[in-house]
Every structure is written in C-alpha cells, then in structure tokens.
C-alpha cells in the first residue's frame, strides 16, 4: 500500500473593493511537475478555499503582506489549519503579467489553449507569479523551459465536502487514532503508485457531480446491487453525452482488465515494478535546474546517476505495458497504445544505453549498499579513463579489506 507526504506550496490572493470575496490561488507540489490554478467567488465563511486546502494538503501558504493575518479569510484559514505554515510575501510579486510570463515559459502544453482558459483570471495569475518567485528566491528551485503541466481547475460541476464534514465522517482520518487506516480512504486504498494515491484521495474529497446523476438513475441504482449483470452500454445510451461517457469508458477499461486473470496479473506486476520509481518525483528531479557548487555539486552528480538509472527502469517497462494493453482490448486503449508507441521512448532508451551498462538495476529505496554499488559501476567501461581508474582502485581496496577480515577471522 502506498502512502504519500506532499510538499505542496500554495499562493493565495483575495480580491479587493468590488471584487471582495473573489479568490485566486496557485499551488505546486515540489514532488510533481504539475501547477494547478483556480479562481472562484467564495462565501462569507470561505468554505471553498478551506476545502481546497483540505484536498491538496499544502505545507506552506503564501499571501500578500498587505493582506493582514487578522483579515477574515486569513484568520479563518489559520484557525482551521494550524499545521500549515502561513507566510506573508511582498505584494509586488503578486503580478498578473509576470504570472502570464511564467506560464508561457514553463508550460509544455499549447500556450494558446491555456491563455484562453486564463482570460480575465487576474487573481490566479497574480498568485502564480508570487508562487514561482517564492520558490525561486526562498527554495532555490528553478524549472527548465516547457517542463510544467499547467491545469486550470474550474469549480463548475464539482461537489466539495467541507473539512468539518470530512472529519466527522472519517473520510480520510480516523478520529480515535489518526494513524489508523479504519476510514473510507483506508478501506479502499489499494493503490500501487503515488499518483493513484493522490487521485483516490482527491476523488473522495472533491466529487464530480456526474456521479450523482448516475446514482439518481433508477436503473443504475438497482443494477449496482448486481454489479456483474449491469449493462453499461445500455445505461449509457439513456444518458446525455457528457463526462458520463468518460466514466463509462473507464468502467469498460476496468472490465477488460478483470476479464482475464492473465491481464489482471500482468497489470498488477507492472504497477509493482513502477512503484519502485516515483515517476512524478523523477520528472521533477530532471526538470529542476541545479544551483549547487563545490561539494554539493558532487552530491548532485551522484543523484543524477540515480535519476538516469530510474529513468532506464521506467522506459524499459514501456514495451511491456503496451503489450499488456494490446492483449486486453486494443480499441478501448487505442489512445494509450498510440502514446506508448512514441519514438521518443526509443530515443531516450538509446541515449541511456550509450552510457549505462545494460545489467544495471534500479533497487527500491536507493540508499542501501547495493544501490550505491549499482551507481558506482553503472557507467560503462572506457567511457571515462579517470572513472575507470577510480573504480579499479575502489575494487582493489574492497578486496584487500575482505582478505584482511578473513585473515583476522582465521
């Protein structure tokens, strides 16, 4: 079972004057290359922003220093979330134009599409500007160009559960024992990856309204009692063509995986293999620009080898994943199969194989003696004469130590 501690930093700005009550926010998990933006009109008790904080679990929240901690919004948040570190930040960094520049520079998606979504979203753009200025100046973290996925989250067609209700219902945390898994989330959490963990948690706390359309449907409610006899295709034909189509397609995908024990076992084994690498964290490590020097740079060089070994492991599973999807139901998984046929995967694999030994393995944990040995001999012989010499001396020293231990033992 996967457990995940996020490192989310959130930036909040509230409208002033006639825009009082309008809230813009931007947040980024330092372990994941995904920036999420949102802007909405909140009520007098700020339930929406409280729910957002409860869903994304920020460790730090920055806000304009012109917005007093005694303001209604900030006092509400500080009282509700005592474990979050609230930091005032200079008002000049909350700049809409700078926020747009950050998005244009960092987004790897089509900027024109994102620009349309963010039109007239002054407050979330201002929050975005402050967020990246804070991360750059105080965390010493910078990102490469076109390296961040940017998502604008609308509050439409979403049911939010306020933190108090979520706490009383024990959706995520057990009231008697916070470490206990006797909660709704703990009961159904069988995720194998960290992204799956976060998606499940978010889906419990922030439910799409389409699921309630499904429950209201008489046929759906009755047939759910006898799940195996439920005709999703027939039920779908009775519904409007909305995001329910996506839900039905996902049901069909799950059905295709569960239809064969071989398919199910293949997927489970693949997920177990992928669980040895945190893909989001790996991508973040690859796109963050280093600012180290001296001995810290040497540590970074060792970490870079670790990242390459992890990437080698992840890319090596692509062909196996594609074959598994093709064996299930090619038509259902056509889009994913096409993405996995991307030639860039082969290009990455070839680049890694030029430098890294083919028998190098990714060992879960990464800090043990075995993994250190893997990193030491990961780079191929004759790639760097000085490295070959250092490894030769290292091997001879280890052999001498072993021989000495045996001598003392005798």
ZIBELZI-V978669 format. One record per pair of residues at least 12 apart in sequence whose C-alpha atoms are under 10 Angstrom apart, sorted by sequence separation. I is the first residue (numbers start at 1). J is the second residue. D is the distance in whole Angstrom. If there is no record, write none. Layout:
i = <I I>
j = <J J>
d = <D D>
//
This chain:
i = <12 13 25 26 74 103 170 171 172 173 174 185 188 189 219 220 223 233 236 325 362 11 12 13 24 25 26 170 171 172 173 235 236 324 360 361 362 11 12 24 25 38 100 169 170 171 172 322 323 360 361 376 377 10 11 12 23 24 25 100 169 170 171 172 185 186 219 220 233 321 322 359 360 376 10 11 23 24 61 170 171 185 219 220 232 233 321 322 9 10 11 22 23 24 61 69 184 232 322 323 357 360 361 9 10 22 23 69 100 217 285 286 319 322 360 376 8 9 10 21 22 23 69 185 219 232 233 285 318 321 322 356 359 360 8 9 21 22 68 184 185 232 357 358 7 8 9 20 21 22 67 214 217 286 319 356 357 358 6 7 8 19 20 21 65 66 67 100 103 214 217 285 286 318 319 356 357 358 6 7 8 21 23 50 58 60 61 62 63 64 65 66 99 102 318 355 356 357 6 7 8 21 25 49 53 57 59 60 61 62 63 64 65 66 67 96 99 101 282 283 355 356 357 6 7 14 21 23 24 58 59 60 61 62 63 64 65 66 96 97 99 100 103 214 282 286 354 355 356 5 6 10 11 12 13 15 23 27 46 50 54 58 59 60 61 62 63 64 65 66 96 99 100 102 103 213 281 282 319 353 354 355 10 12 14 25 29 45 46 49 50 53 54 57 58 59 60 61 62 63 64 65 95 96 98 99 101 102 228 318 319 352 353 356 14 28 29 44 45 46 49 53 58 61 62 63 64 94 95 96 97 98 99 100 101 124 282 283 318 355 27 29 44 47 64 94 95 96 97 99 100 103 172 282 316 354 28 29 46 47 50 64 94 95 96 98 99 102 171 214 277 315 316 27 42 45 46 50 53 63 94 95 96 98 99 102 213 279 314 315 45 94 95 96 97 98 99 172 210 211 277 278 279 282 27 93 94 95 96 99 171 172 210 211 214 277 315 316 27 92 93 94 95 96 98 99 117 118 171 209 210 276 277 315 26 91 93 94 95 98 111 117 208 209 279 314 25 93 94 114 117 211 274 277 278 312 313 12 25 92 93 94 106 107 108 109 114 117 210 276 277 311 312 315 25 92 93 105 106 107 108 109 114 166 276 311 312 91 93 94 105 106 107 108 109 111 166 274 275 312 90 93 105 106 107 108 109 273 274 312 89 93 104 105 106 107 108 109 273 311 312 89 103 104 105 106 107 108 109 163 10 102 103 105 106 107 161 162 274 309 89 90 106 107 160 161 162 273 308 312 8 89 103 160 161 10 103 159 160 161 271 312 9 10 11 103 159 160 270 308 309 313 8 9 10 158 159 160 270 308 309 312 313 314 7 8 9 10 11 12 13 14 158 159 160 312 313 6 7 8 9 10 11 12 13 14 23 157 158 159 270 271 312 313 6 7 8 9 10 11 12 13 16 157 158 159 270 305 309 310 311 5 6 7 8 9 10 11 12 21 156 157 158 159 309 310 6 7 8 9 10 11 14 156 157 158 159 267 309 310 5 13 266 267 270 308 309 310 266 307 306 310 266 267 266 267 14 266 14 264 306 263 12 262 263 64 303 63 263 264 62 262 263 306 309 64 262 306 309 63 257 260 308 35 62 63 257 260 306 62 256 259 305 306 309 61 257 258 302 305 308 309 35 256 257 304 305 35 62 253 256 257 303 306 34 255 256 302 305 254 255 302 305 9 11 253 9 10 11 192 253 256 11 192 252 256 11 13 192 193 39 192 193 253 38 191 192 193 252 253 13 37 40 191 192 193 194 12 39 81 192 193 250 11 38 39 40 80 192 193 194 195 249 37 39 40 80 191 192 193 194 195 249 38 39 193 194 195 277 37 38 39 193 194 276 277 37 38 194 276 277 36 37 39 276 277 38 273 275 276 277 37 38 276 37 273 36 35 24 26 27 24 25 26 23 24 25 26 23 24 25 26 27 28 22 23 24 25 26 27 24 25 26 24 25 26 28 19 23 24 26 27 28 26 27 30 55 25 26 55 15 28 48 54 55 15 52 54 55 13 14 30 51 52 54 13 14 33 51 52 53 54 12 13 30 50 51 52 12 13 48 50 51 54 11 13 14 34 35 36 37 38 39 40 47 48 49 50 51 12 13 33 34 35 36 37 38 39 40 41 47 48 50 11 12 13 33 34 35 36 37 38 39 40 47 48 51 11 12 32 33 34 35 36 37 38 39 40 47 10 11 13 32 33 34 35 36 37 38 47 10 11 12 11 12 10 11 28 10 11 9 28 9 11 9 26 9 26 148 147 148 147 147 148 144 147 143 146 147 56 143 144 145 55 143 144 145 143 144 145 56 142 143 144 55 56 142 143 144 55 141 142 143 54 55 141 142 55 56 140 141 142 52 55 140 141 54 55 140 54 140 52 51 52 51 32 1 3 2 1 2 3 6 1 2 3 4 5 1 2 3 4 1 2 3 4 1 2 6 1 2 4 5 2 3 4 2 3 1 2 32 34 31 32 33 31 32 33 31 32 33 30 31 32 33 34 29 30 31 32 33 29 31 32 33 31 32 33 30 31 33 29 30 33 30 2>
j = <24 25 37 38 86 115 182 183 184 185 186 197 200 201 231 232 235 245 248 337 374 24 25 26 37 38 39 183 184 185 186 248 249 337 373 374 375 25 26 38 39 52 114 183 184 185 186 336 337 374 375 390 391 25 26 27 38 39 40 115 184 185 186 187 200 201 234 235 248 336 337 374 375 391 26 27 39 40 77 186 187 201 235 236 248 249 337 338 26 27 28 39 40 41 78 86 201 249 339 340 374 377 378 27 28 40 41 87 118 235 303 304 337 340 378 394 27 28 29 40 41 42 88 204 238 251 252 304 337 340 341 375 378 379 28 29 41 42 88 204 205 252 377 378 28 29 30 41 42 43 88 235 238 307 340 377 378 379 28 29 30 41 42 43 87 88 89 122 125 236 239 307 308 340 341 378 379 380 29 30 31 44 46 73 81 83 84 85 86 87 88 89 122 125 341 378 379 380 30 31 32 45 49 73 77 81 83 84 85 86 87 88 89 90 91 120 123 125 306 307 379 380 381 31 32 39 46 48 49 83 84 85 86 87 88 89 90 91 121 122 124 125 128 239 307 311 379 380 381 31 32 36 37 38 39 41 49 53 72 76 80 84 85 86 87 88 89 90 91 92 122 125 126 128 129 239 307 308 345 379 380 381 37 39 41 52 56 72 73 76 77 80 81 84 85 86 87 88 89 90 91 92 122 123 125 126 128 129 255 345 346 379 380 383 42 56 57 72 73 74 77 81 86 89 90 91 92 122 123 124 125 126 127 128 129 152 310 311 346 383 56 58 73 76 93 123 124 125 126 128 129 132 201 311 345 383 58 59 76 77 80 94 124 125 126 128 129 132 201 244 307 345 346 58 73 76 77 81 84 94 125 126 127 129 130 133 244 310 345 346 77 126 127 128 129 130 131 204 242 243 309 310 311 314 60 126 127 128 129 132 204 205 243 244 247 310 348 349 61 126 127 128 129 130 132 133 151 152 205 243 244 310 311 349 61 126 128 129 130 133 146 152 243 244 314 349 61 129 130 150 153 247 310 313 314 348 349 49 62 129 130 131 143 144 145 146 151 154 247 313 314 348 349 352 63 130 131 143 144 145 146 147 152 204 314 349 350 130 132 133 144 145 146 147 148 150 205 313 314 351 130 133 145 146 147 148 149 313 314 352 130 134 145 146 147 148 149 150 314 352 353 131 145 146 147 148 149 150 151 205 53 145 146 148 149 150 204 205 317 352 133 134 150 151 204 205 206 317 352 356 53 134 148 205 206 56 149 205 206 207 317 358 56 57 58 150 206 207 317 355 356 360 56 57 58 206 207 208 318 356 357 360 361 362 56 57 58 59 60 61 62 63 207 208 209 361 362 56 57 58 59 60 61 62 63 64 73 207 208 209 320 321 362 363 57 58 59 60 61 62 63 64 67 208 209 210 321 356 360 361 362 57 58 59 60 61 62 63 64 73 208 209 210 211 361 362 59 60 61 62 63 64 67 209 210 211 212 320 362 363 59 67 320 321 324 362 363 364 321 362 362 366 323 324 324 325 73 325 74 324 366 324 74 324 325 127 366 127 327 328 127 327 328 371 374 130 328 372 375 130 324 327 375 103 130 131 325 328 374 131 325 328 374 375 378 131 327 328 372 375 378 379 106 327 328 375 376 107 134 325 328 329 375 378 107 328 329 375 378 328 329 376 379 84 86 328 85 86 87 268 329 332 88 269 329 333 89 91 270 271 118 271 272 332 118 271 272 273 332 333 94 118 121 272 273 274 275 94 121 163 274 275 332 94 121 122 123 163 275 276 277 278 332 121 123 124 164 275 276 277 278 279 333 123 124 278 279 280 362 123 124 125 279 280 362 363 124 125 281 363 364 124 125 127 364 365 127 362 364 365 366 127 128 366 128 364 128 128 121 123 124 122 123 124 122 123 124 125 123 124 125 126 127 128 123 124 125 126 127 128 126 127 128 127 128 129 131 123 127 128 130 131 132 131 132 135 160 131 132 161 122 135 155 161 162 123 160 162 163 122 123 139 160 161 163 123 124 143 161 162 163 164 123 124 141 161 162 163 124 125 160 162 163 166 124 126 127 147 148 149 150 151 152 153 160 161 162 163 164 126 127 147 148 149 150 151 152 153 154 155 161 162 164 126 127 128 148 149 150 151 152 153 154 155 162 163 166 127 128 148 149 150 151 152 153 154 155 156 163 127 128 130 149 150 151 152 153 154 155 164 128 129 130 130 131 130 131 148 131 132 131 150 132 134 134 151 135 152 283 283 284 284 286 287 284 287 284 287 288 198 285 286 287 198 286 287 288 287 288 289 201 287 288 289 201 202 288 289 290 202 288 289 290 202 203 289 290 204 205 289 290 291 202 205 290 291 205 206 291 206 292 205 205 206 206 195 186 189 189 189 190 191 194 190 191 192 193 194 191 192 193 194 192 193 194 195 193 194 198 194 195 197 198 196 197 198 197 198 197 198 278 280 278 279 280 279 280 281 280 281 282 280 281 282 283 284 280 281 282 283 284 281 283 284 285 284 285 286 284 285 287 284 285 288 288 275>
d = <6 6 6 7 9 9 8 6 6 8 9 10 9 9 10 9 10 10 7 7 8 8 5 9 8 5 9 6 5 5 9 9 10 10 10 7 9 5 7 6 6 10 10 9 7 6 7 8 9 6 9 10 8 7 5 9 8 4 9 8 9 9 8 10 8 10 10 7 8 10 6 9 8 7 6 6 6 7 10 10 10 7 7 10 7 9 9 9 8 4 9 7 6 9 10 9 10 9 9 10 10 8 9 6 7 6 6 9 9 9 9 8 10 6 6 10 7 6 9 9 4 7 8 8 10 8 9 8 10 8 8 10 8 9 5 6 6 6 8 9 10 8 8 9 8 4 8 9 6 9 8 9 9 7 8 9 6 10 10 5 6 9 9 7 8 8 10 10 9 10 9 7 9 7 8 5 6 9 6 5 8 7 9 10 10 9 7 8 8 9 5 9 9 9 9 8 5 5 8 7 9 10 9 9 9 10 8 6 6 6 6 6 5 8 9 10 10 10 10 9 6 6 9 7 9 10 8 9 9 10 5 5 5 5 5 5 6 6 9 9 8 6 8 9 7 10 9 6 9 9 9 10 10 10 10 9 8 10 9 8 10 7 6 6 6 6 6 6 6 10 6 5 9 8 9 9 10 9 9 10 8 9 10 10 10 9 9 8 7 10 7 10 9 9 9 9 7 8 6 8 5 10 9 7 8 6 10 7 10 8 10 10 9 10 10 9 10 9 8 10 8 8 10 10 10 8 8 10 9 8 8 8 7 8 8 9 8 9 10 7 8 8 9 10 8 8 10 5 8 5 8 10 8 8 9 9 9 10 8 10 8 7 9 7 4 8 4 8 9 8 10 7 9 8 10 8 8 9 9 9 8 5 8 6 8 10 9 9 10 8 10 4 8 8 8 9 9 8 8 10 10 9 9 10 10 8 6 8 7 8 7 9 7 8 10 6 8 8 9 10 9 8 6 9 10 10 9 8 8 10 6 9 8 7 10 10 9 6 7 10 10 7 9 10 8 10 10 6 5 8 10 9 10 8 10 8 10 9 10 10 5 8 7 10 8 8 8 10 9 9 7 9 7 10 10 8 9 10 7 8 4 9 8 9 9 9 10 8 9 9 9 5 5 6 8 10 7 8 10 10 8 7 6 4 6 6 7 9 7 7 8 9 9 6 6 5 6 8 9 9 8 10 10 8 9 5 6 8 10 9 9 10 9 9 8 6 9 8 8 9 10 10 9 10 9 6 9 8 7 9 10 8 9 7 6 9 10 9 5 8 10 9 9 9 10 8 6 7 8 10 8 9 7 9 6 7 5 9 10 8 10 9 7 9 10 7 5 8 9 7 9 9 6 6 10 9 6 8 8 4 6 6 6 6 6 9 10 9 5 6 8 10 8 10 7 7 6 5 5 5 5 7 10 6 5 10 7 9 7 8 9 9 7 6 7 6 6 6 8 9 9 5 8 10 7 6 8 8 9 8 9 9 8 9 7 10 9 10 6 9 10 8 9 8 9 10 9 10 9 10 8 10 10 7 7 9 8 10 10 9 8 7 10 9 8 9 10 8 7 9 9 10 6 9 9 9 10 9 8 8 9 10 10 9 8 9 9 8 9 8 9 8 10 7 8 9 9 9 9 7 10 10 10 10 6 10 9 9 8 10 6 8 9 9 10 10 6 8 8 10 10 9 9 10 10 9 10 10 10 8 8 9 10 10 10 10 9 10 10 7 9 6 8 7 9 9 6 10 8 8 8 9 9 10 9 7 8 9 7 10 8 5 9 9 9 9 9 9 6 9 10 9 8 10 7 9 9 10 10 9 7 9 10 9 6 8 9 8 8 10 6 9 9 8 8 9 6 9 10 7 7 10 8 10 5 9 10 10 9 8 10 9 10 9 8 10 9 9 8 9 10 8 7 6 10 4 5 8 7 4 8 9 9 9 8 8 8 8 6 8 8 5 5 6 7 9 8 10 10 9 9 7 9 7 10 9 9 9 10 9 9 10 9 9 10 7 9 8 9 10 7 10 7 10 6 6 9 9 7 9 9 10 8 8 9 10 5 9 8 10 7 7 6 9 9 7 9 9 7 8 8 9 9 10 9 9 9 7 9 9 6 7 6 6 6 6 6 8 8 10 9 8 10 9 6 10 5 5 5 5 5 5 7 7 6 10 9 5 9 9 6 6 6 6 6 6 8 10 8 8 7 9 9 9 7 9 7 9 8 10 9 9 9 7 9 10 6 10 7 9 8 10 10 9 9 10 8 9 10 9 9 9 9 8 10 6 8 9 9 9 10 9 8 9 9 5 10 6 6 10 9 9 4 6 8 8 6 6 10 6 7 5 9 9 9 7 8 9 10 9 8 8 10 6 9 8 8 7 7 10 10 9 8 9 8 9 10 9 8 7 8 9 10 6 6 9 9 9 6 6 9 6 6 6 7 9 9 6 9 10 10 7 10 9 7 8 7 9 9 10 9 9 9 8 7 9 5 8 6 6 9 10 5 8 7 9 10 8 8 7 5 10 9 6 9 6 9 10 7 8 8 10 10 9 10 9>
//
